[in-house]
Amino acid sequence: MFRTTDIVLIAVMVSAAAFTYQTKHAAEDELRALRRLESQIRFEEETADLLRADWSLLTQPVRLQTLVTTYQAELNLQPIDARQIADPGAIPMPAVDLDDPAQTPPEGLASGGTDATTTGSTPQ
């Protein structure tokens, strides 16, 4: 009836069919997972676009001015005067006497008063 080679060939064909079915099924599962991820990415991008649009609406100067006017008494806001901005020369700097050995120099300065940072780009 059947020879052993026929039985072996039938077993190989059944194994190949099973392997093909299993591979096809795994590929379809991966494709479904990919579609699900693409859908989630699209949803997140749309959400981010919506949030950006909301932010631009909330930060419109006309809307903010209306809120300031409405809640002026509660917030006690005042416009900034141009003279309120300090000149850099008006900011007091801590005095360091580098000749006094008891006083330690500020962090980043060497004992001689020079910058201790070396970058290697230029010789000192």
RONUKE-570765 format. One record per residue (C-alpha): y negated, z negated, x negated. Coordinates in steps of 0.2 Angstrom, whole numbers, m for minus. Last residue first. Layout:
! RONUKE-570765
Y:Z:X
...
***
This chain:
! RONUKE-570765
m405:m145:m231
m394:m129:m231
m394:m119:m214
m379:m116:m202
m368:m131:m208
m373:m141:m193
m377:m158:m201
m385:m171:m191
m392:m186:m201
m410:m182:m196
m421:m189:m209
m429:m207:m209
m421:m212:m226
m408:m223:m218
m402:m208:m208
m408:m205:m190
m396:m202:m176
m398:m219:m168
m415:m227:m171
m418:m234:m188
m413:m252:m191
m428:m264:m194
m424:m277:m208
m427:m263:m222
m445:m261:m216
m451:m244:m223
m444:m235:m208
m456:m243:m196
m451:m238:m179
m463:m237:m165
m455:m234:m148
m464:m219:m139
m476:m221:m126
m478:m206:m114
m496:m200:m113
m493:m186:m126
m480:m178:m114
m494:m177:m101
m489:m185:m85
m488:m176:m68
m497:m186:m55
m513:m176:m58
m505:m161:m48
m504:m173:m33
m487:m174:m24
m488:m174:m5
m485:m191:3
m469:m196:12
m469:m212:23
m451:m208:29
m453:m217:46
m471:m212:50
m469:m194:44
m453:m191:53
m459:m176:64
m470:m169:51
m457:m170:37
m444:m162:49
m455:m148:53
m459:m145:35
m440:m145:32
m437:m132:45
m451:m121:39
m445:m122:21
m427:m116:25
m415:m128:18
m404:m131:33
m402:m112:37
m398:m108:19
m385:m122:19
m377:m116:35
m376:m98:28
m367:m105:12
m356:m116:23
m351:m100:33
m347:m90:17
m337:m105:11
m327:m105:27
m324:m86:26
m318:m88:8
m306:m102:14
m299:m92:28
m296:m77:17
m288:m88:4
m277:m96:18
m272:m78:24
m268:m72:7
m257:m88:4
m247:m84:20
m245:m66:16
m238:m71:m1
m226:m84:7
m220:m70:19
m218:m58:4
m208:m72:m6
m197:m74:9
m194:m55:11
m190:m54:m8
m177:m68:m6
m169:m59:9
m168:m43:0
m160:m52:m15
m147:m60:m4
m143:m44:4
m141:m35:m12
m130:m49:m19
m119:m49:m4
m117:m30:m5
m113:m31:m23
m100:m44:m20
m92:m34:m6
m92:m19:m17
m84:m29:m32
m71:m36:m20
m67:m18:m14
m65:m12:m31
m54:m26:m36
m43:m23:m21
m42:m5:m25
m38:m8:m43
m24:m20:m38
m15:m6:m28
m15:m6:m9
0:0:0
***
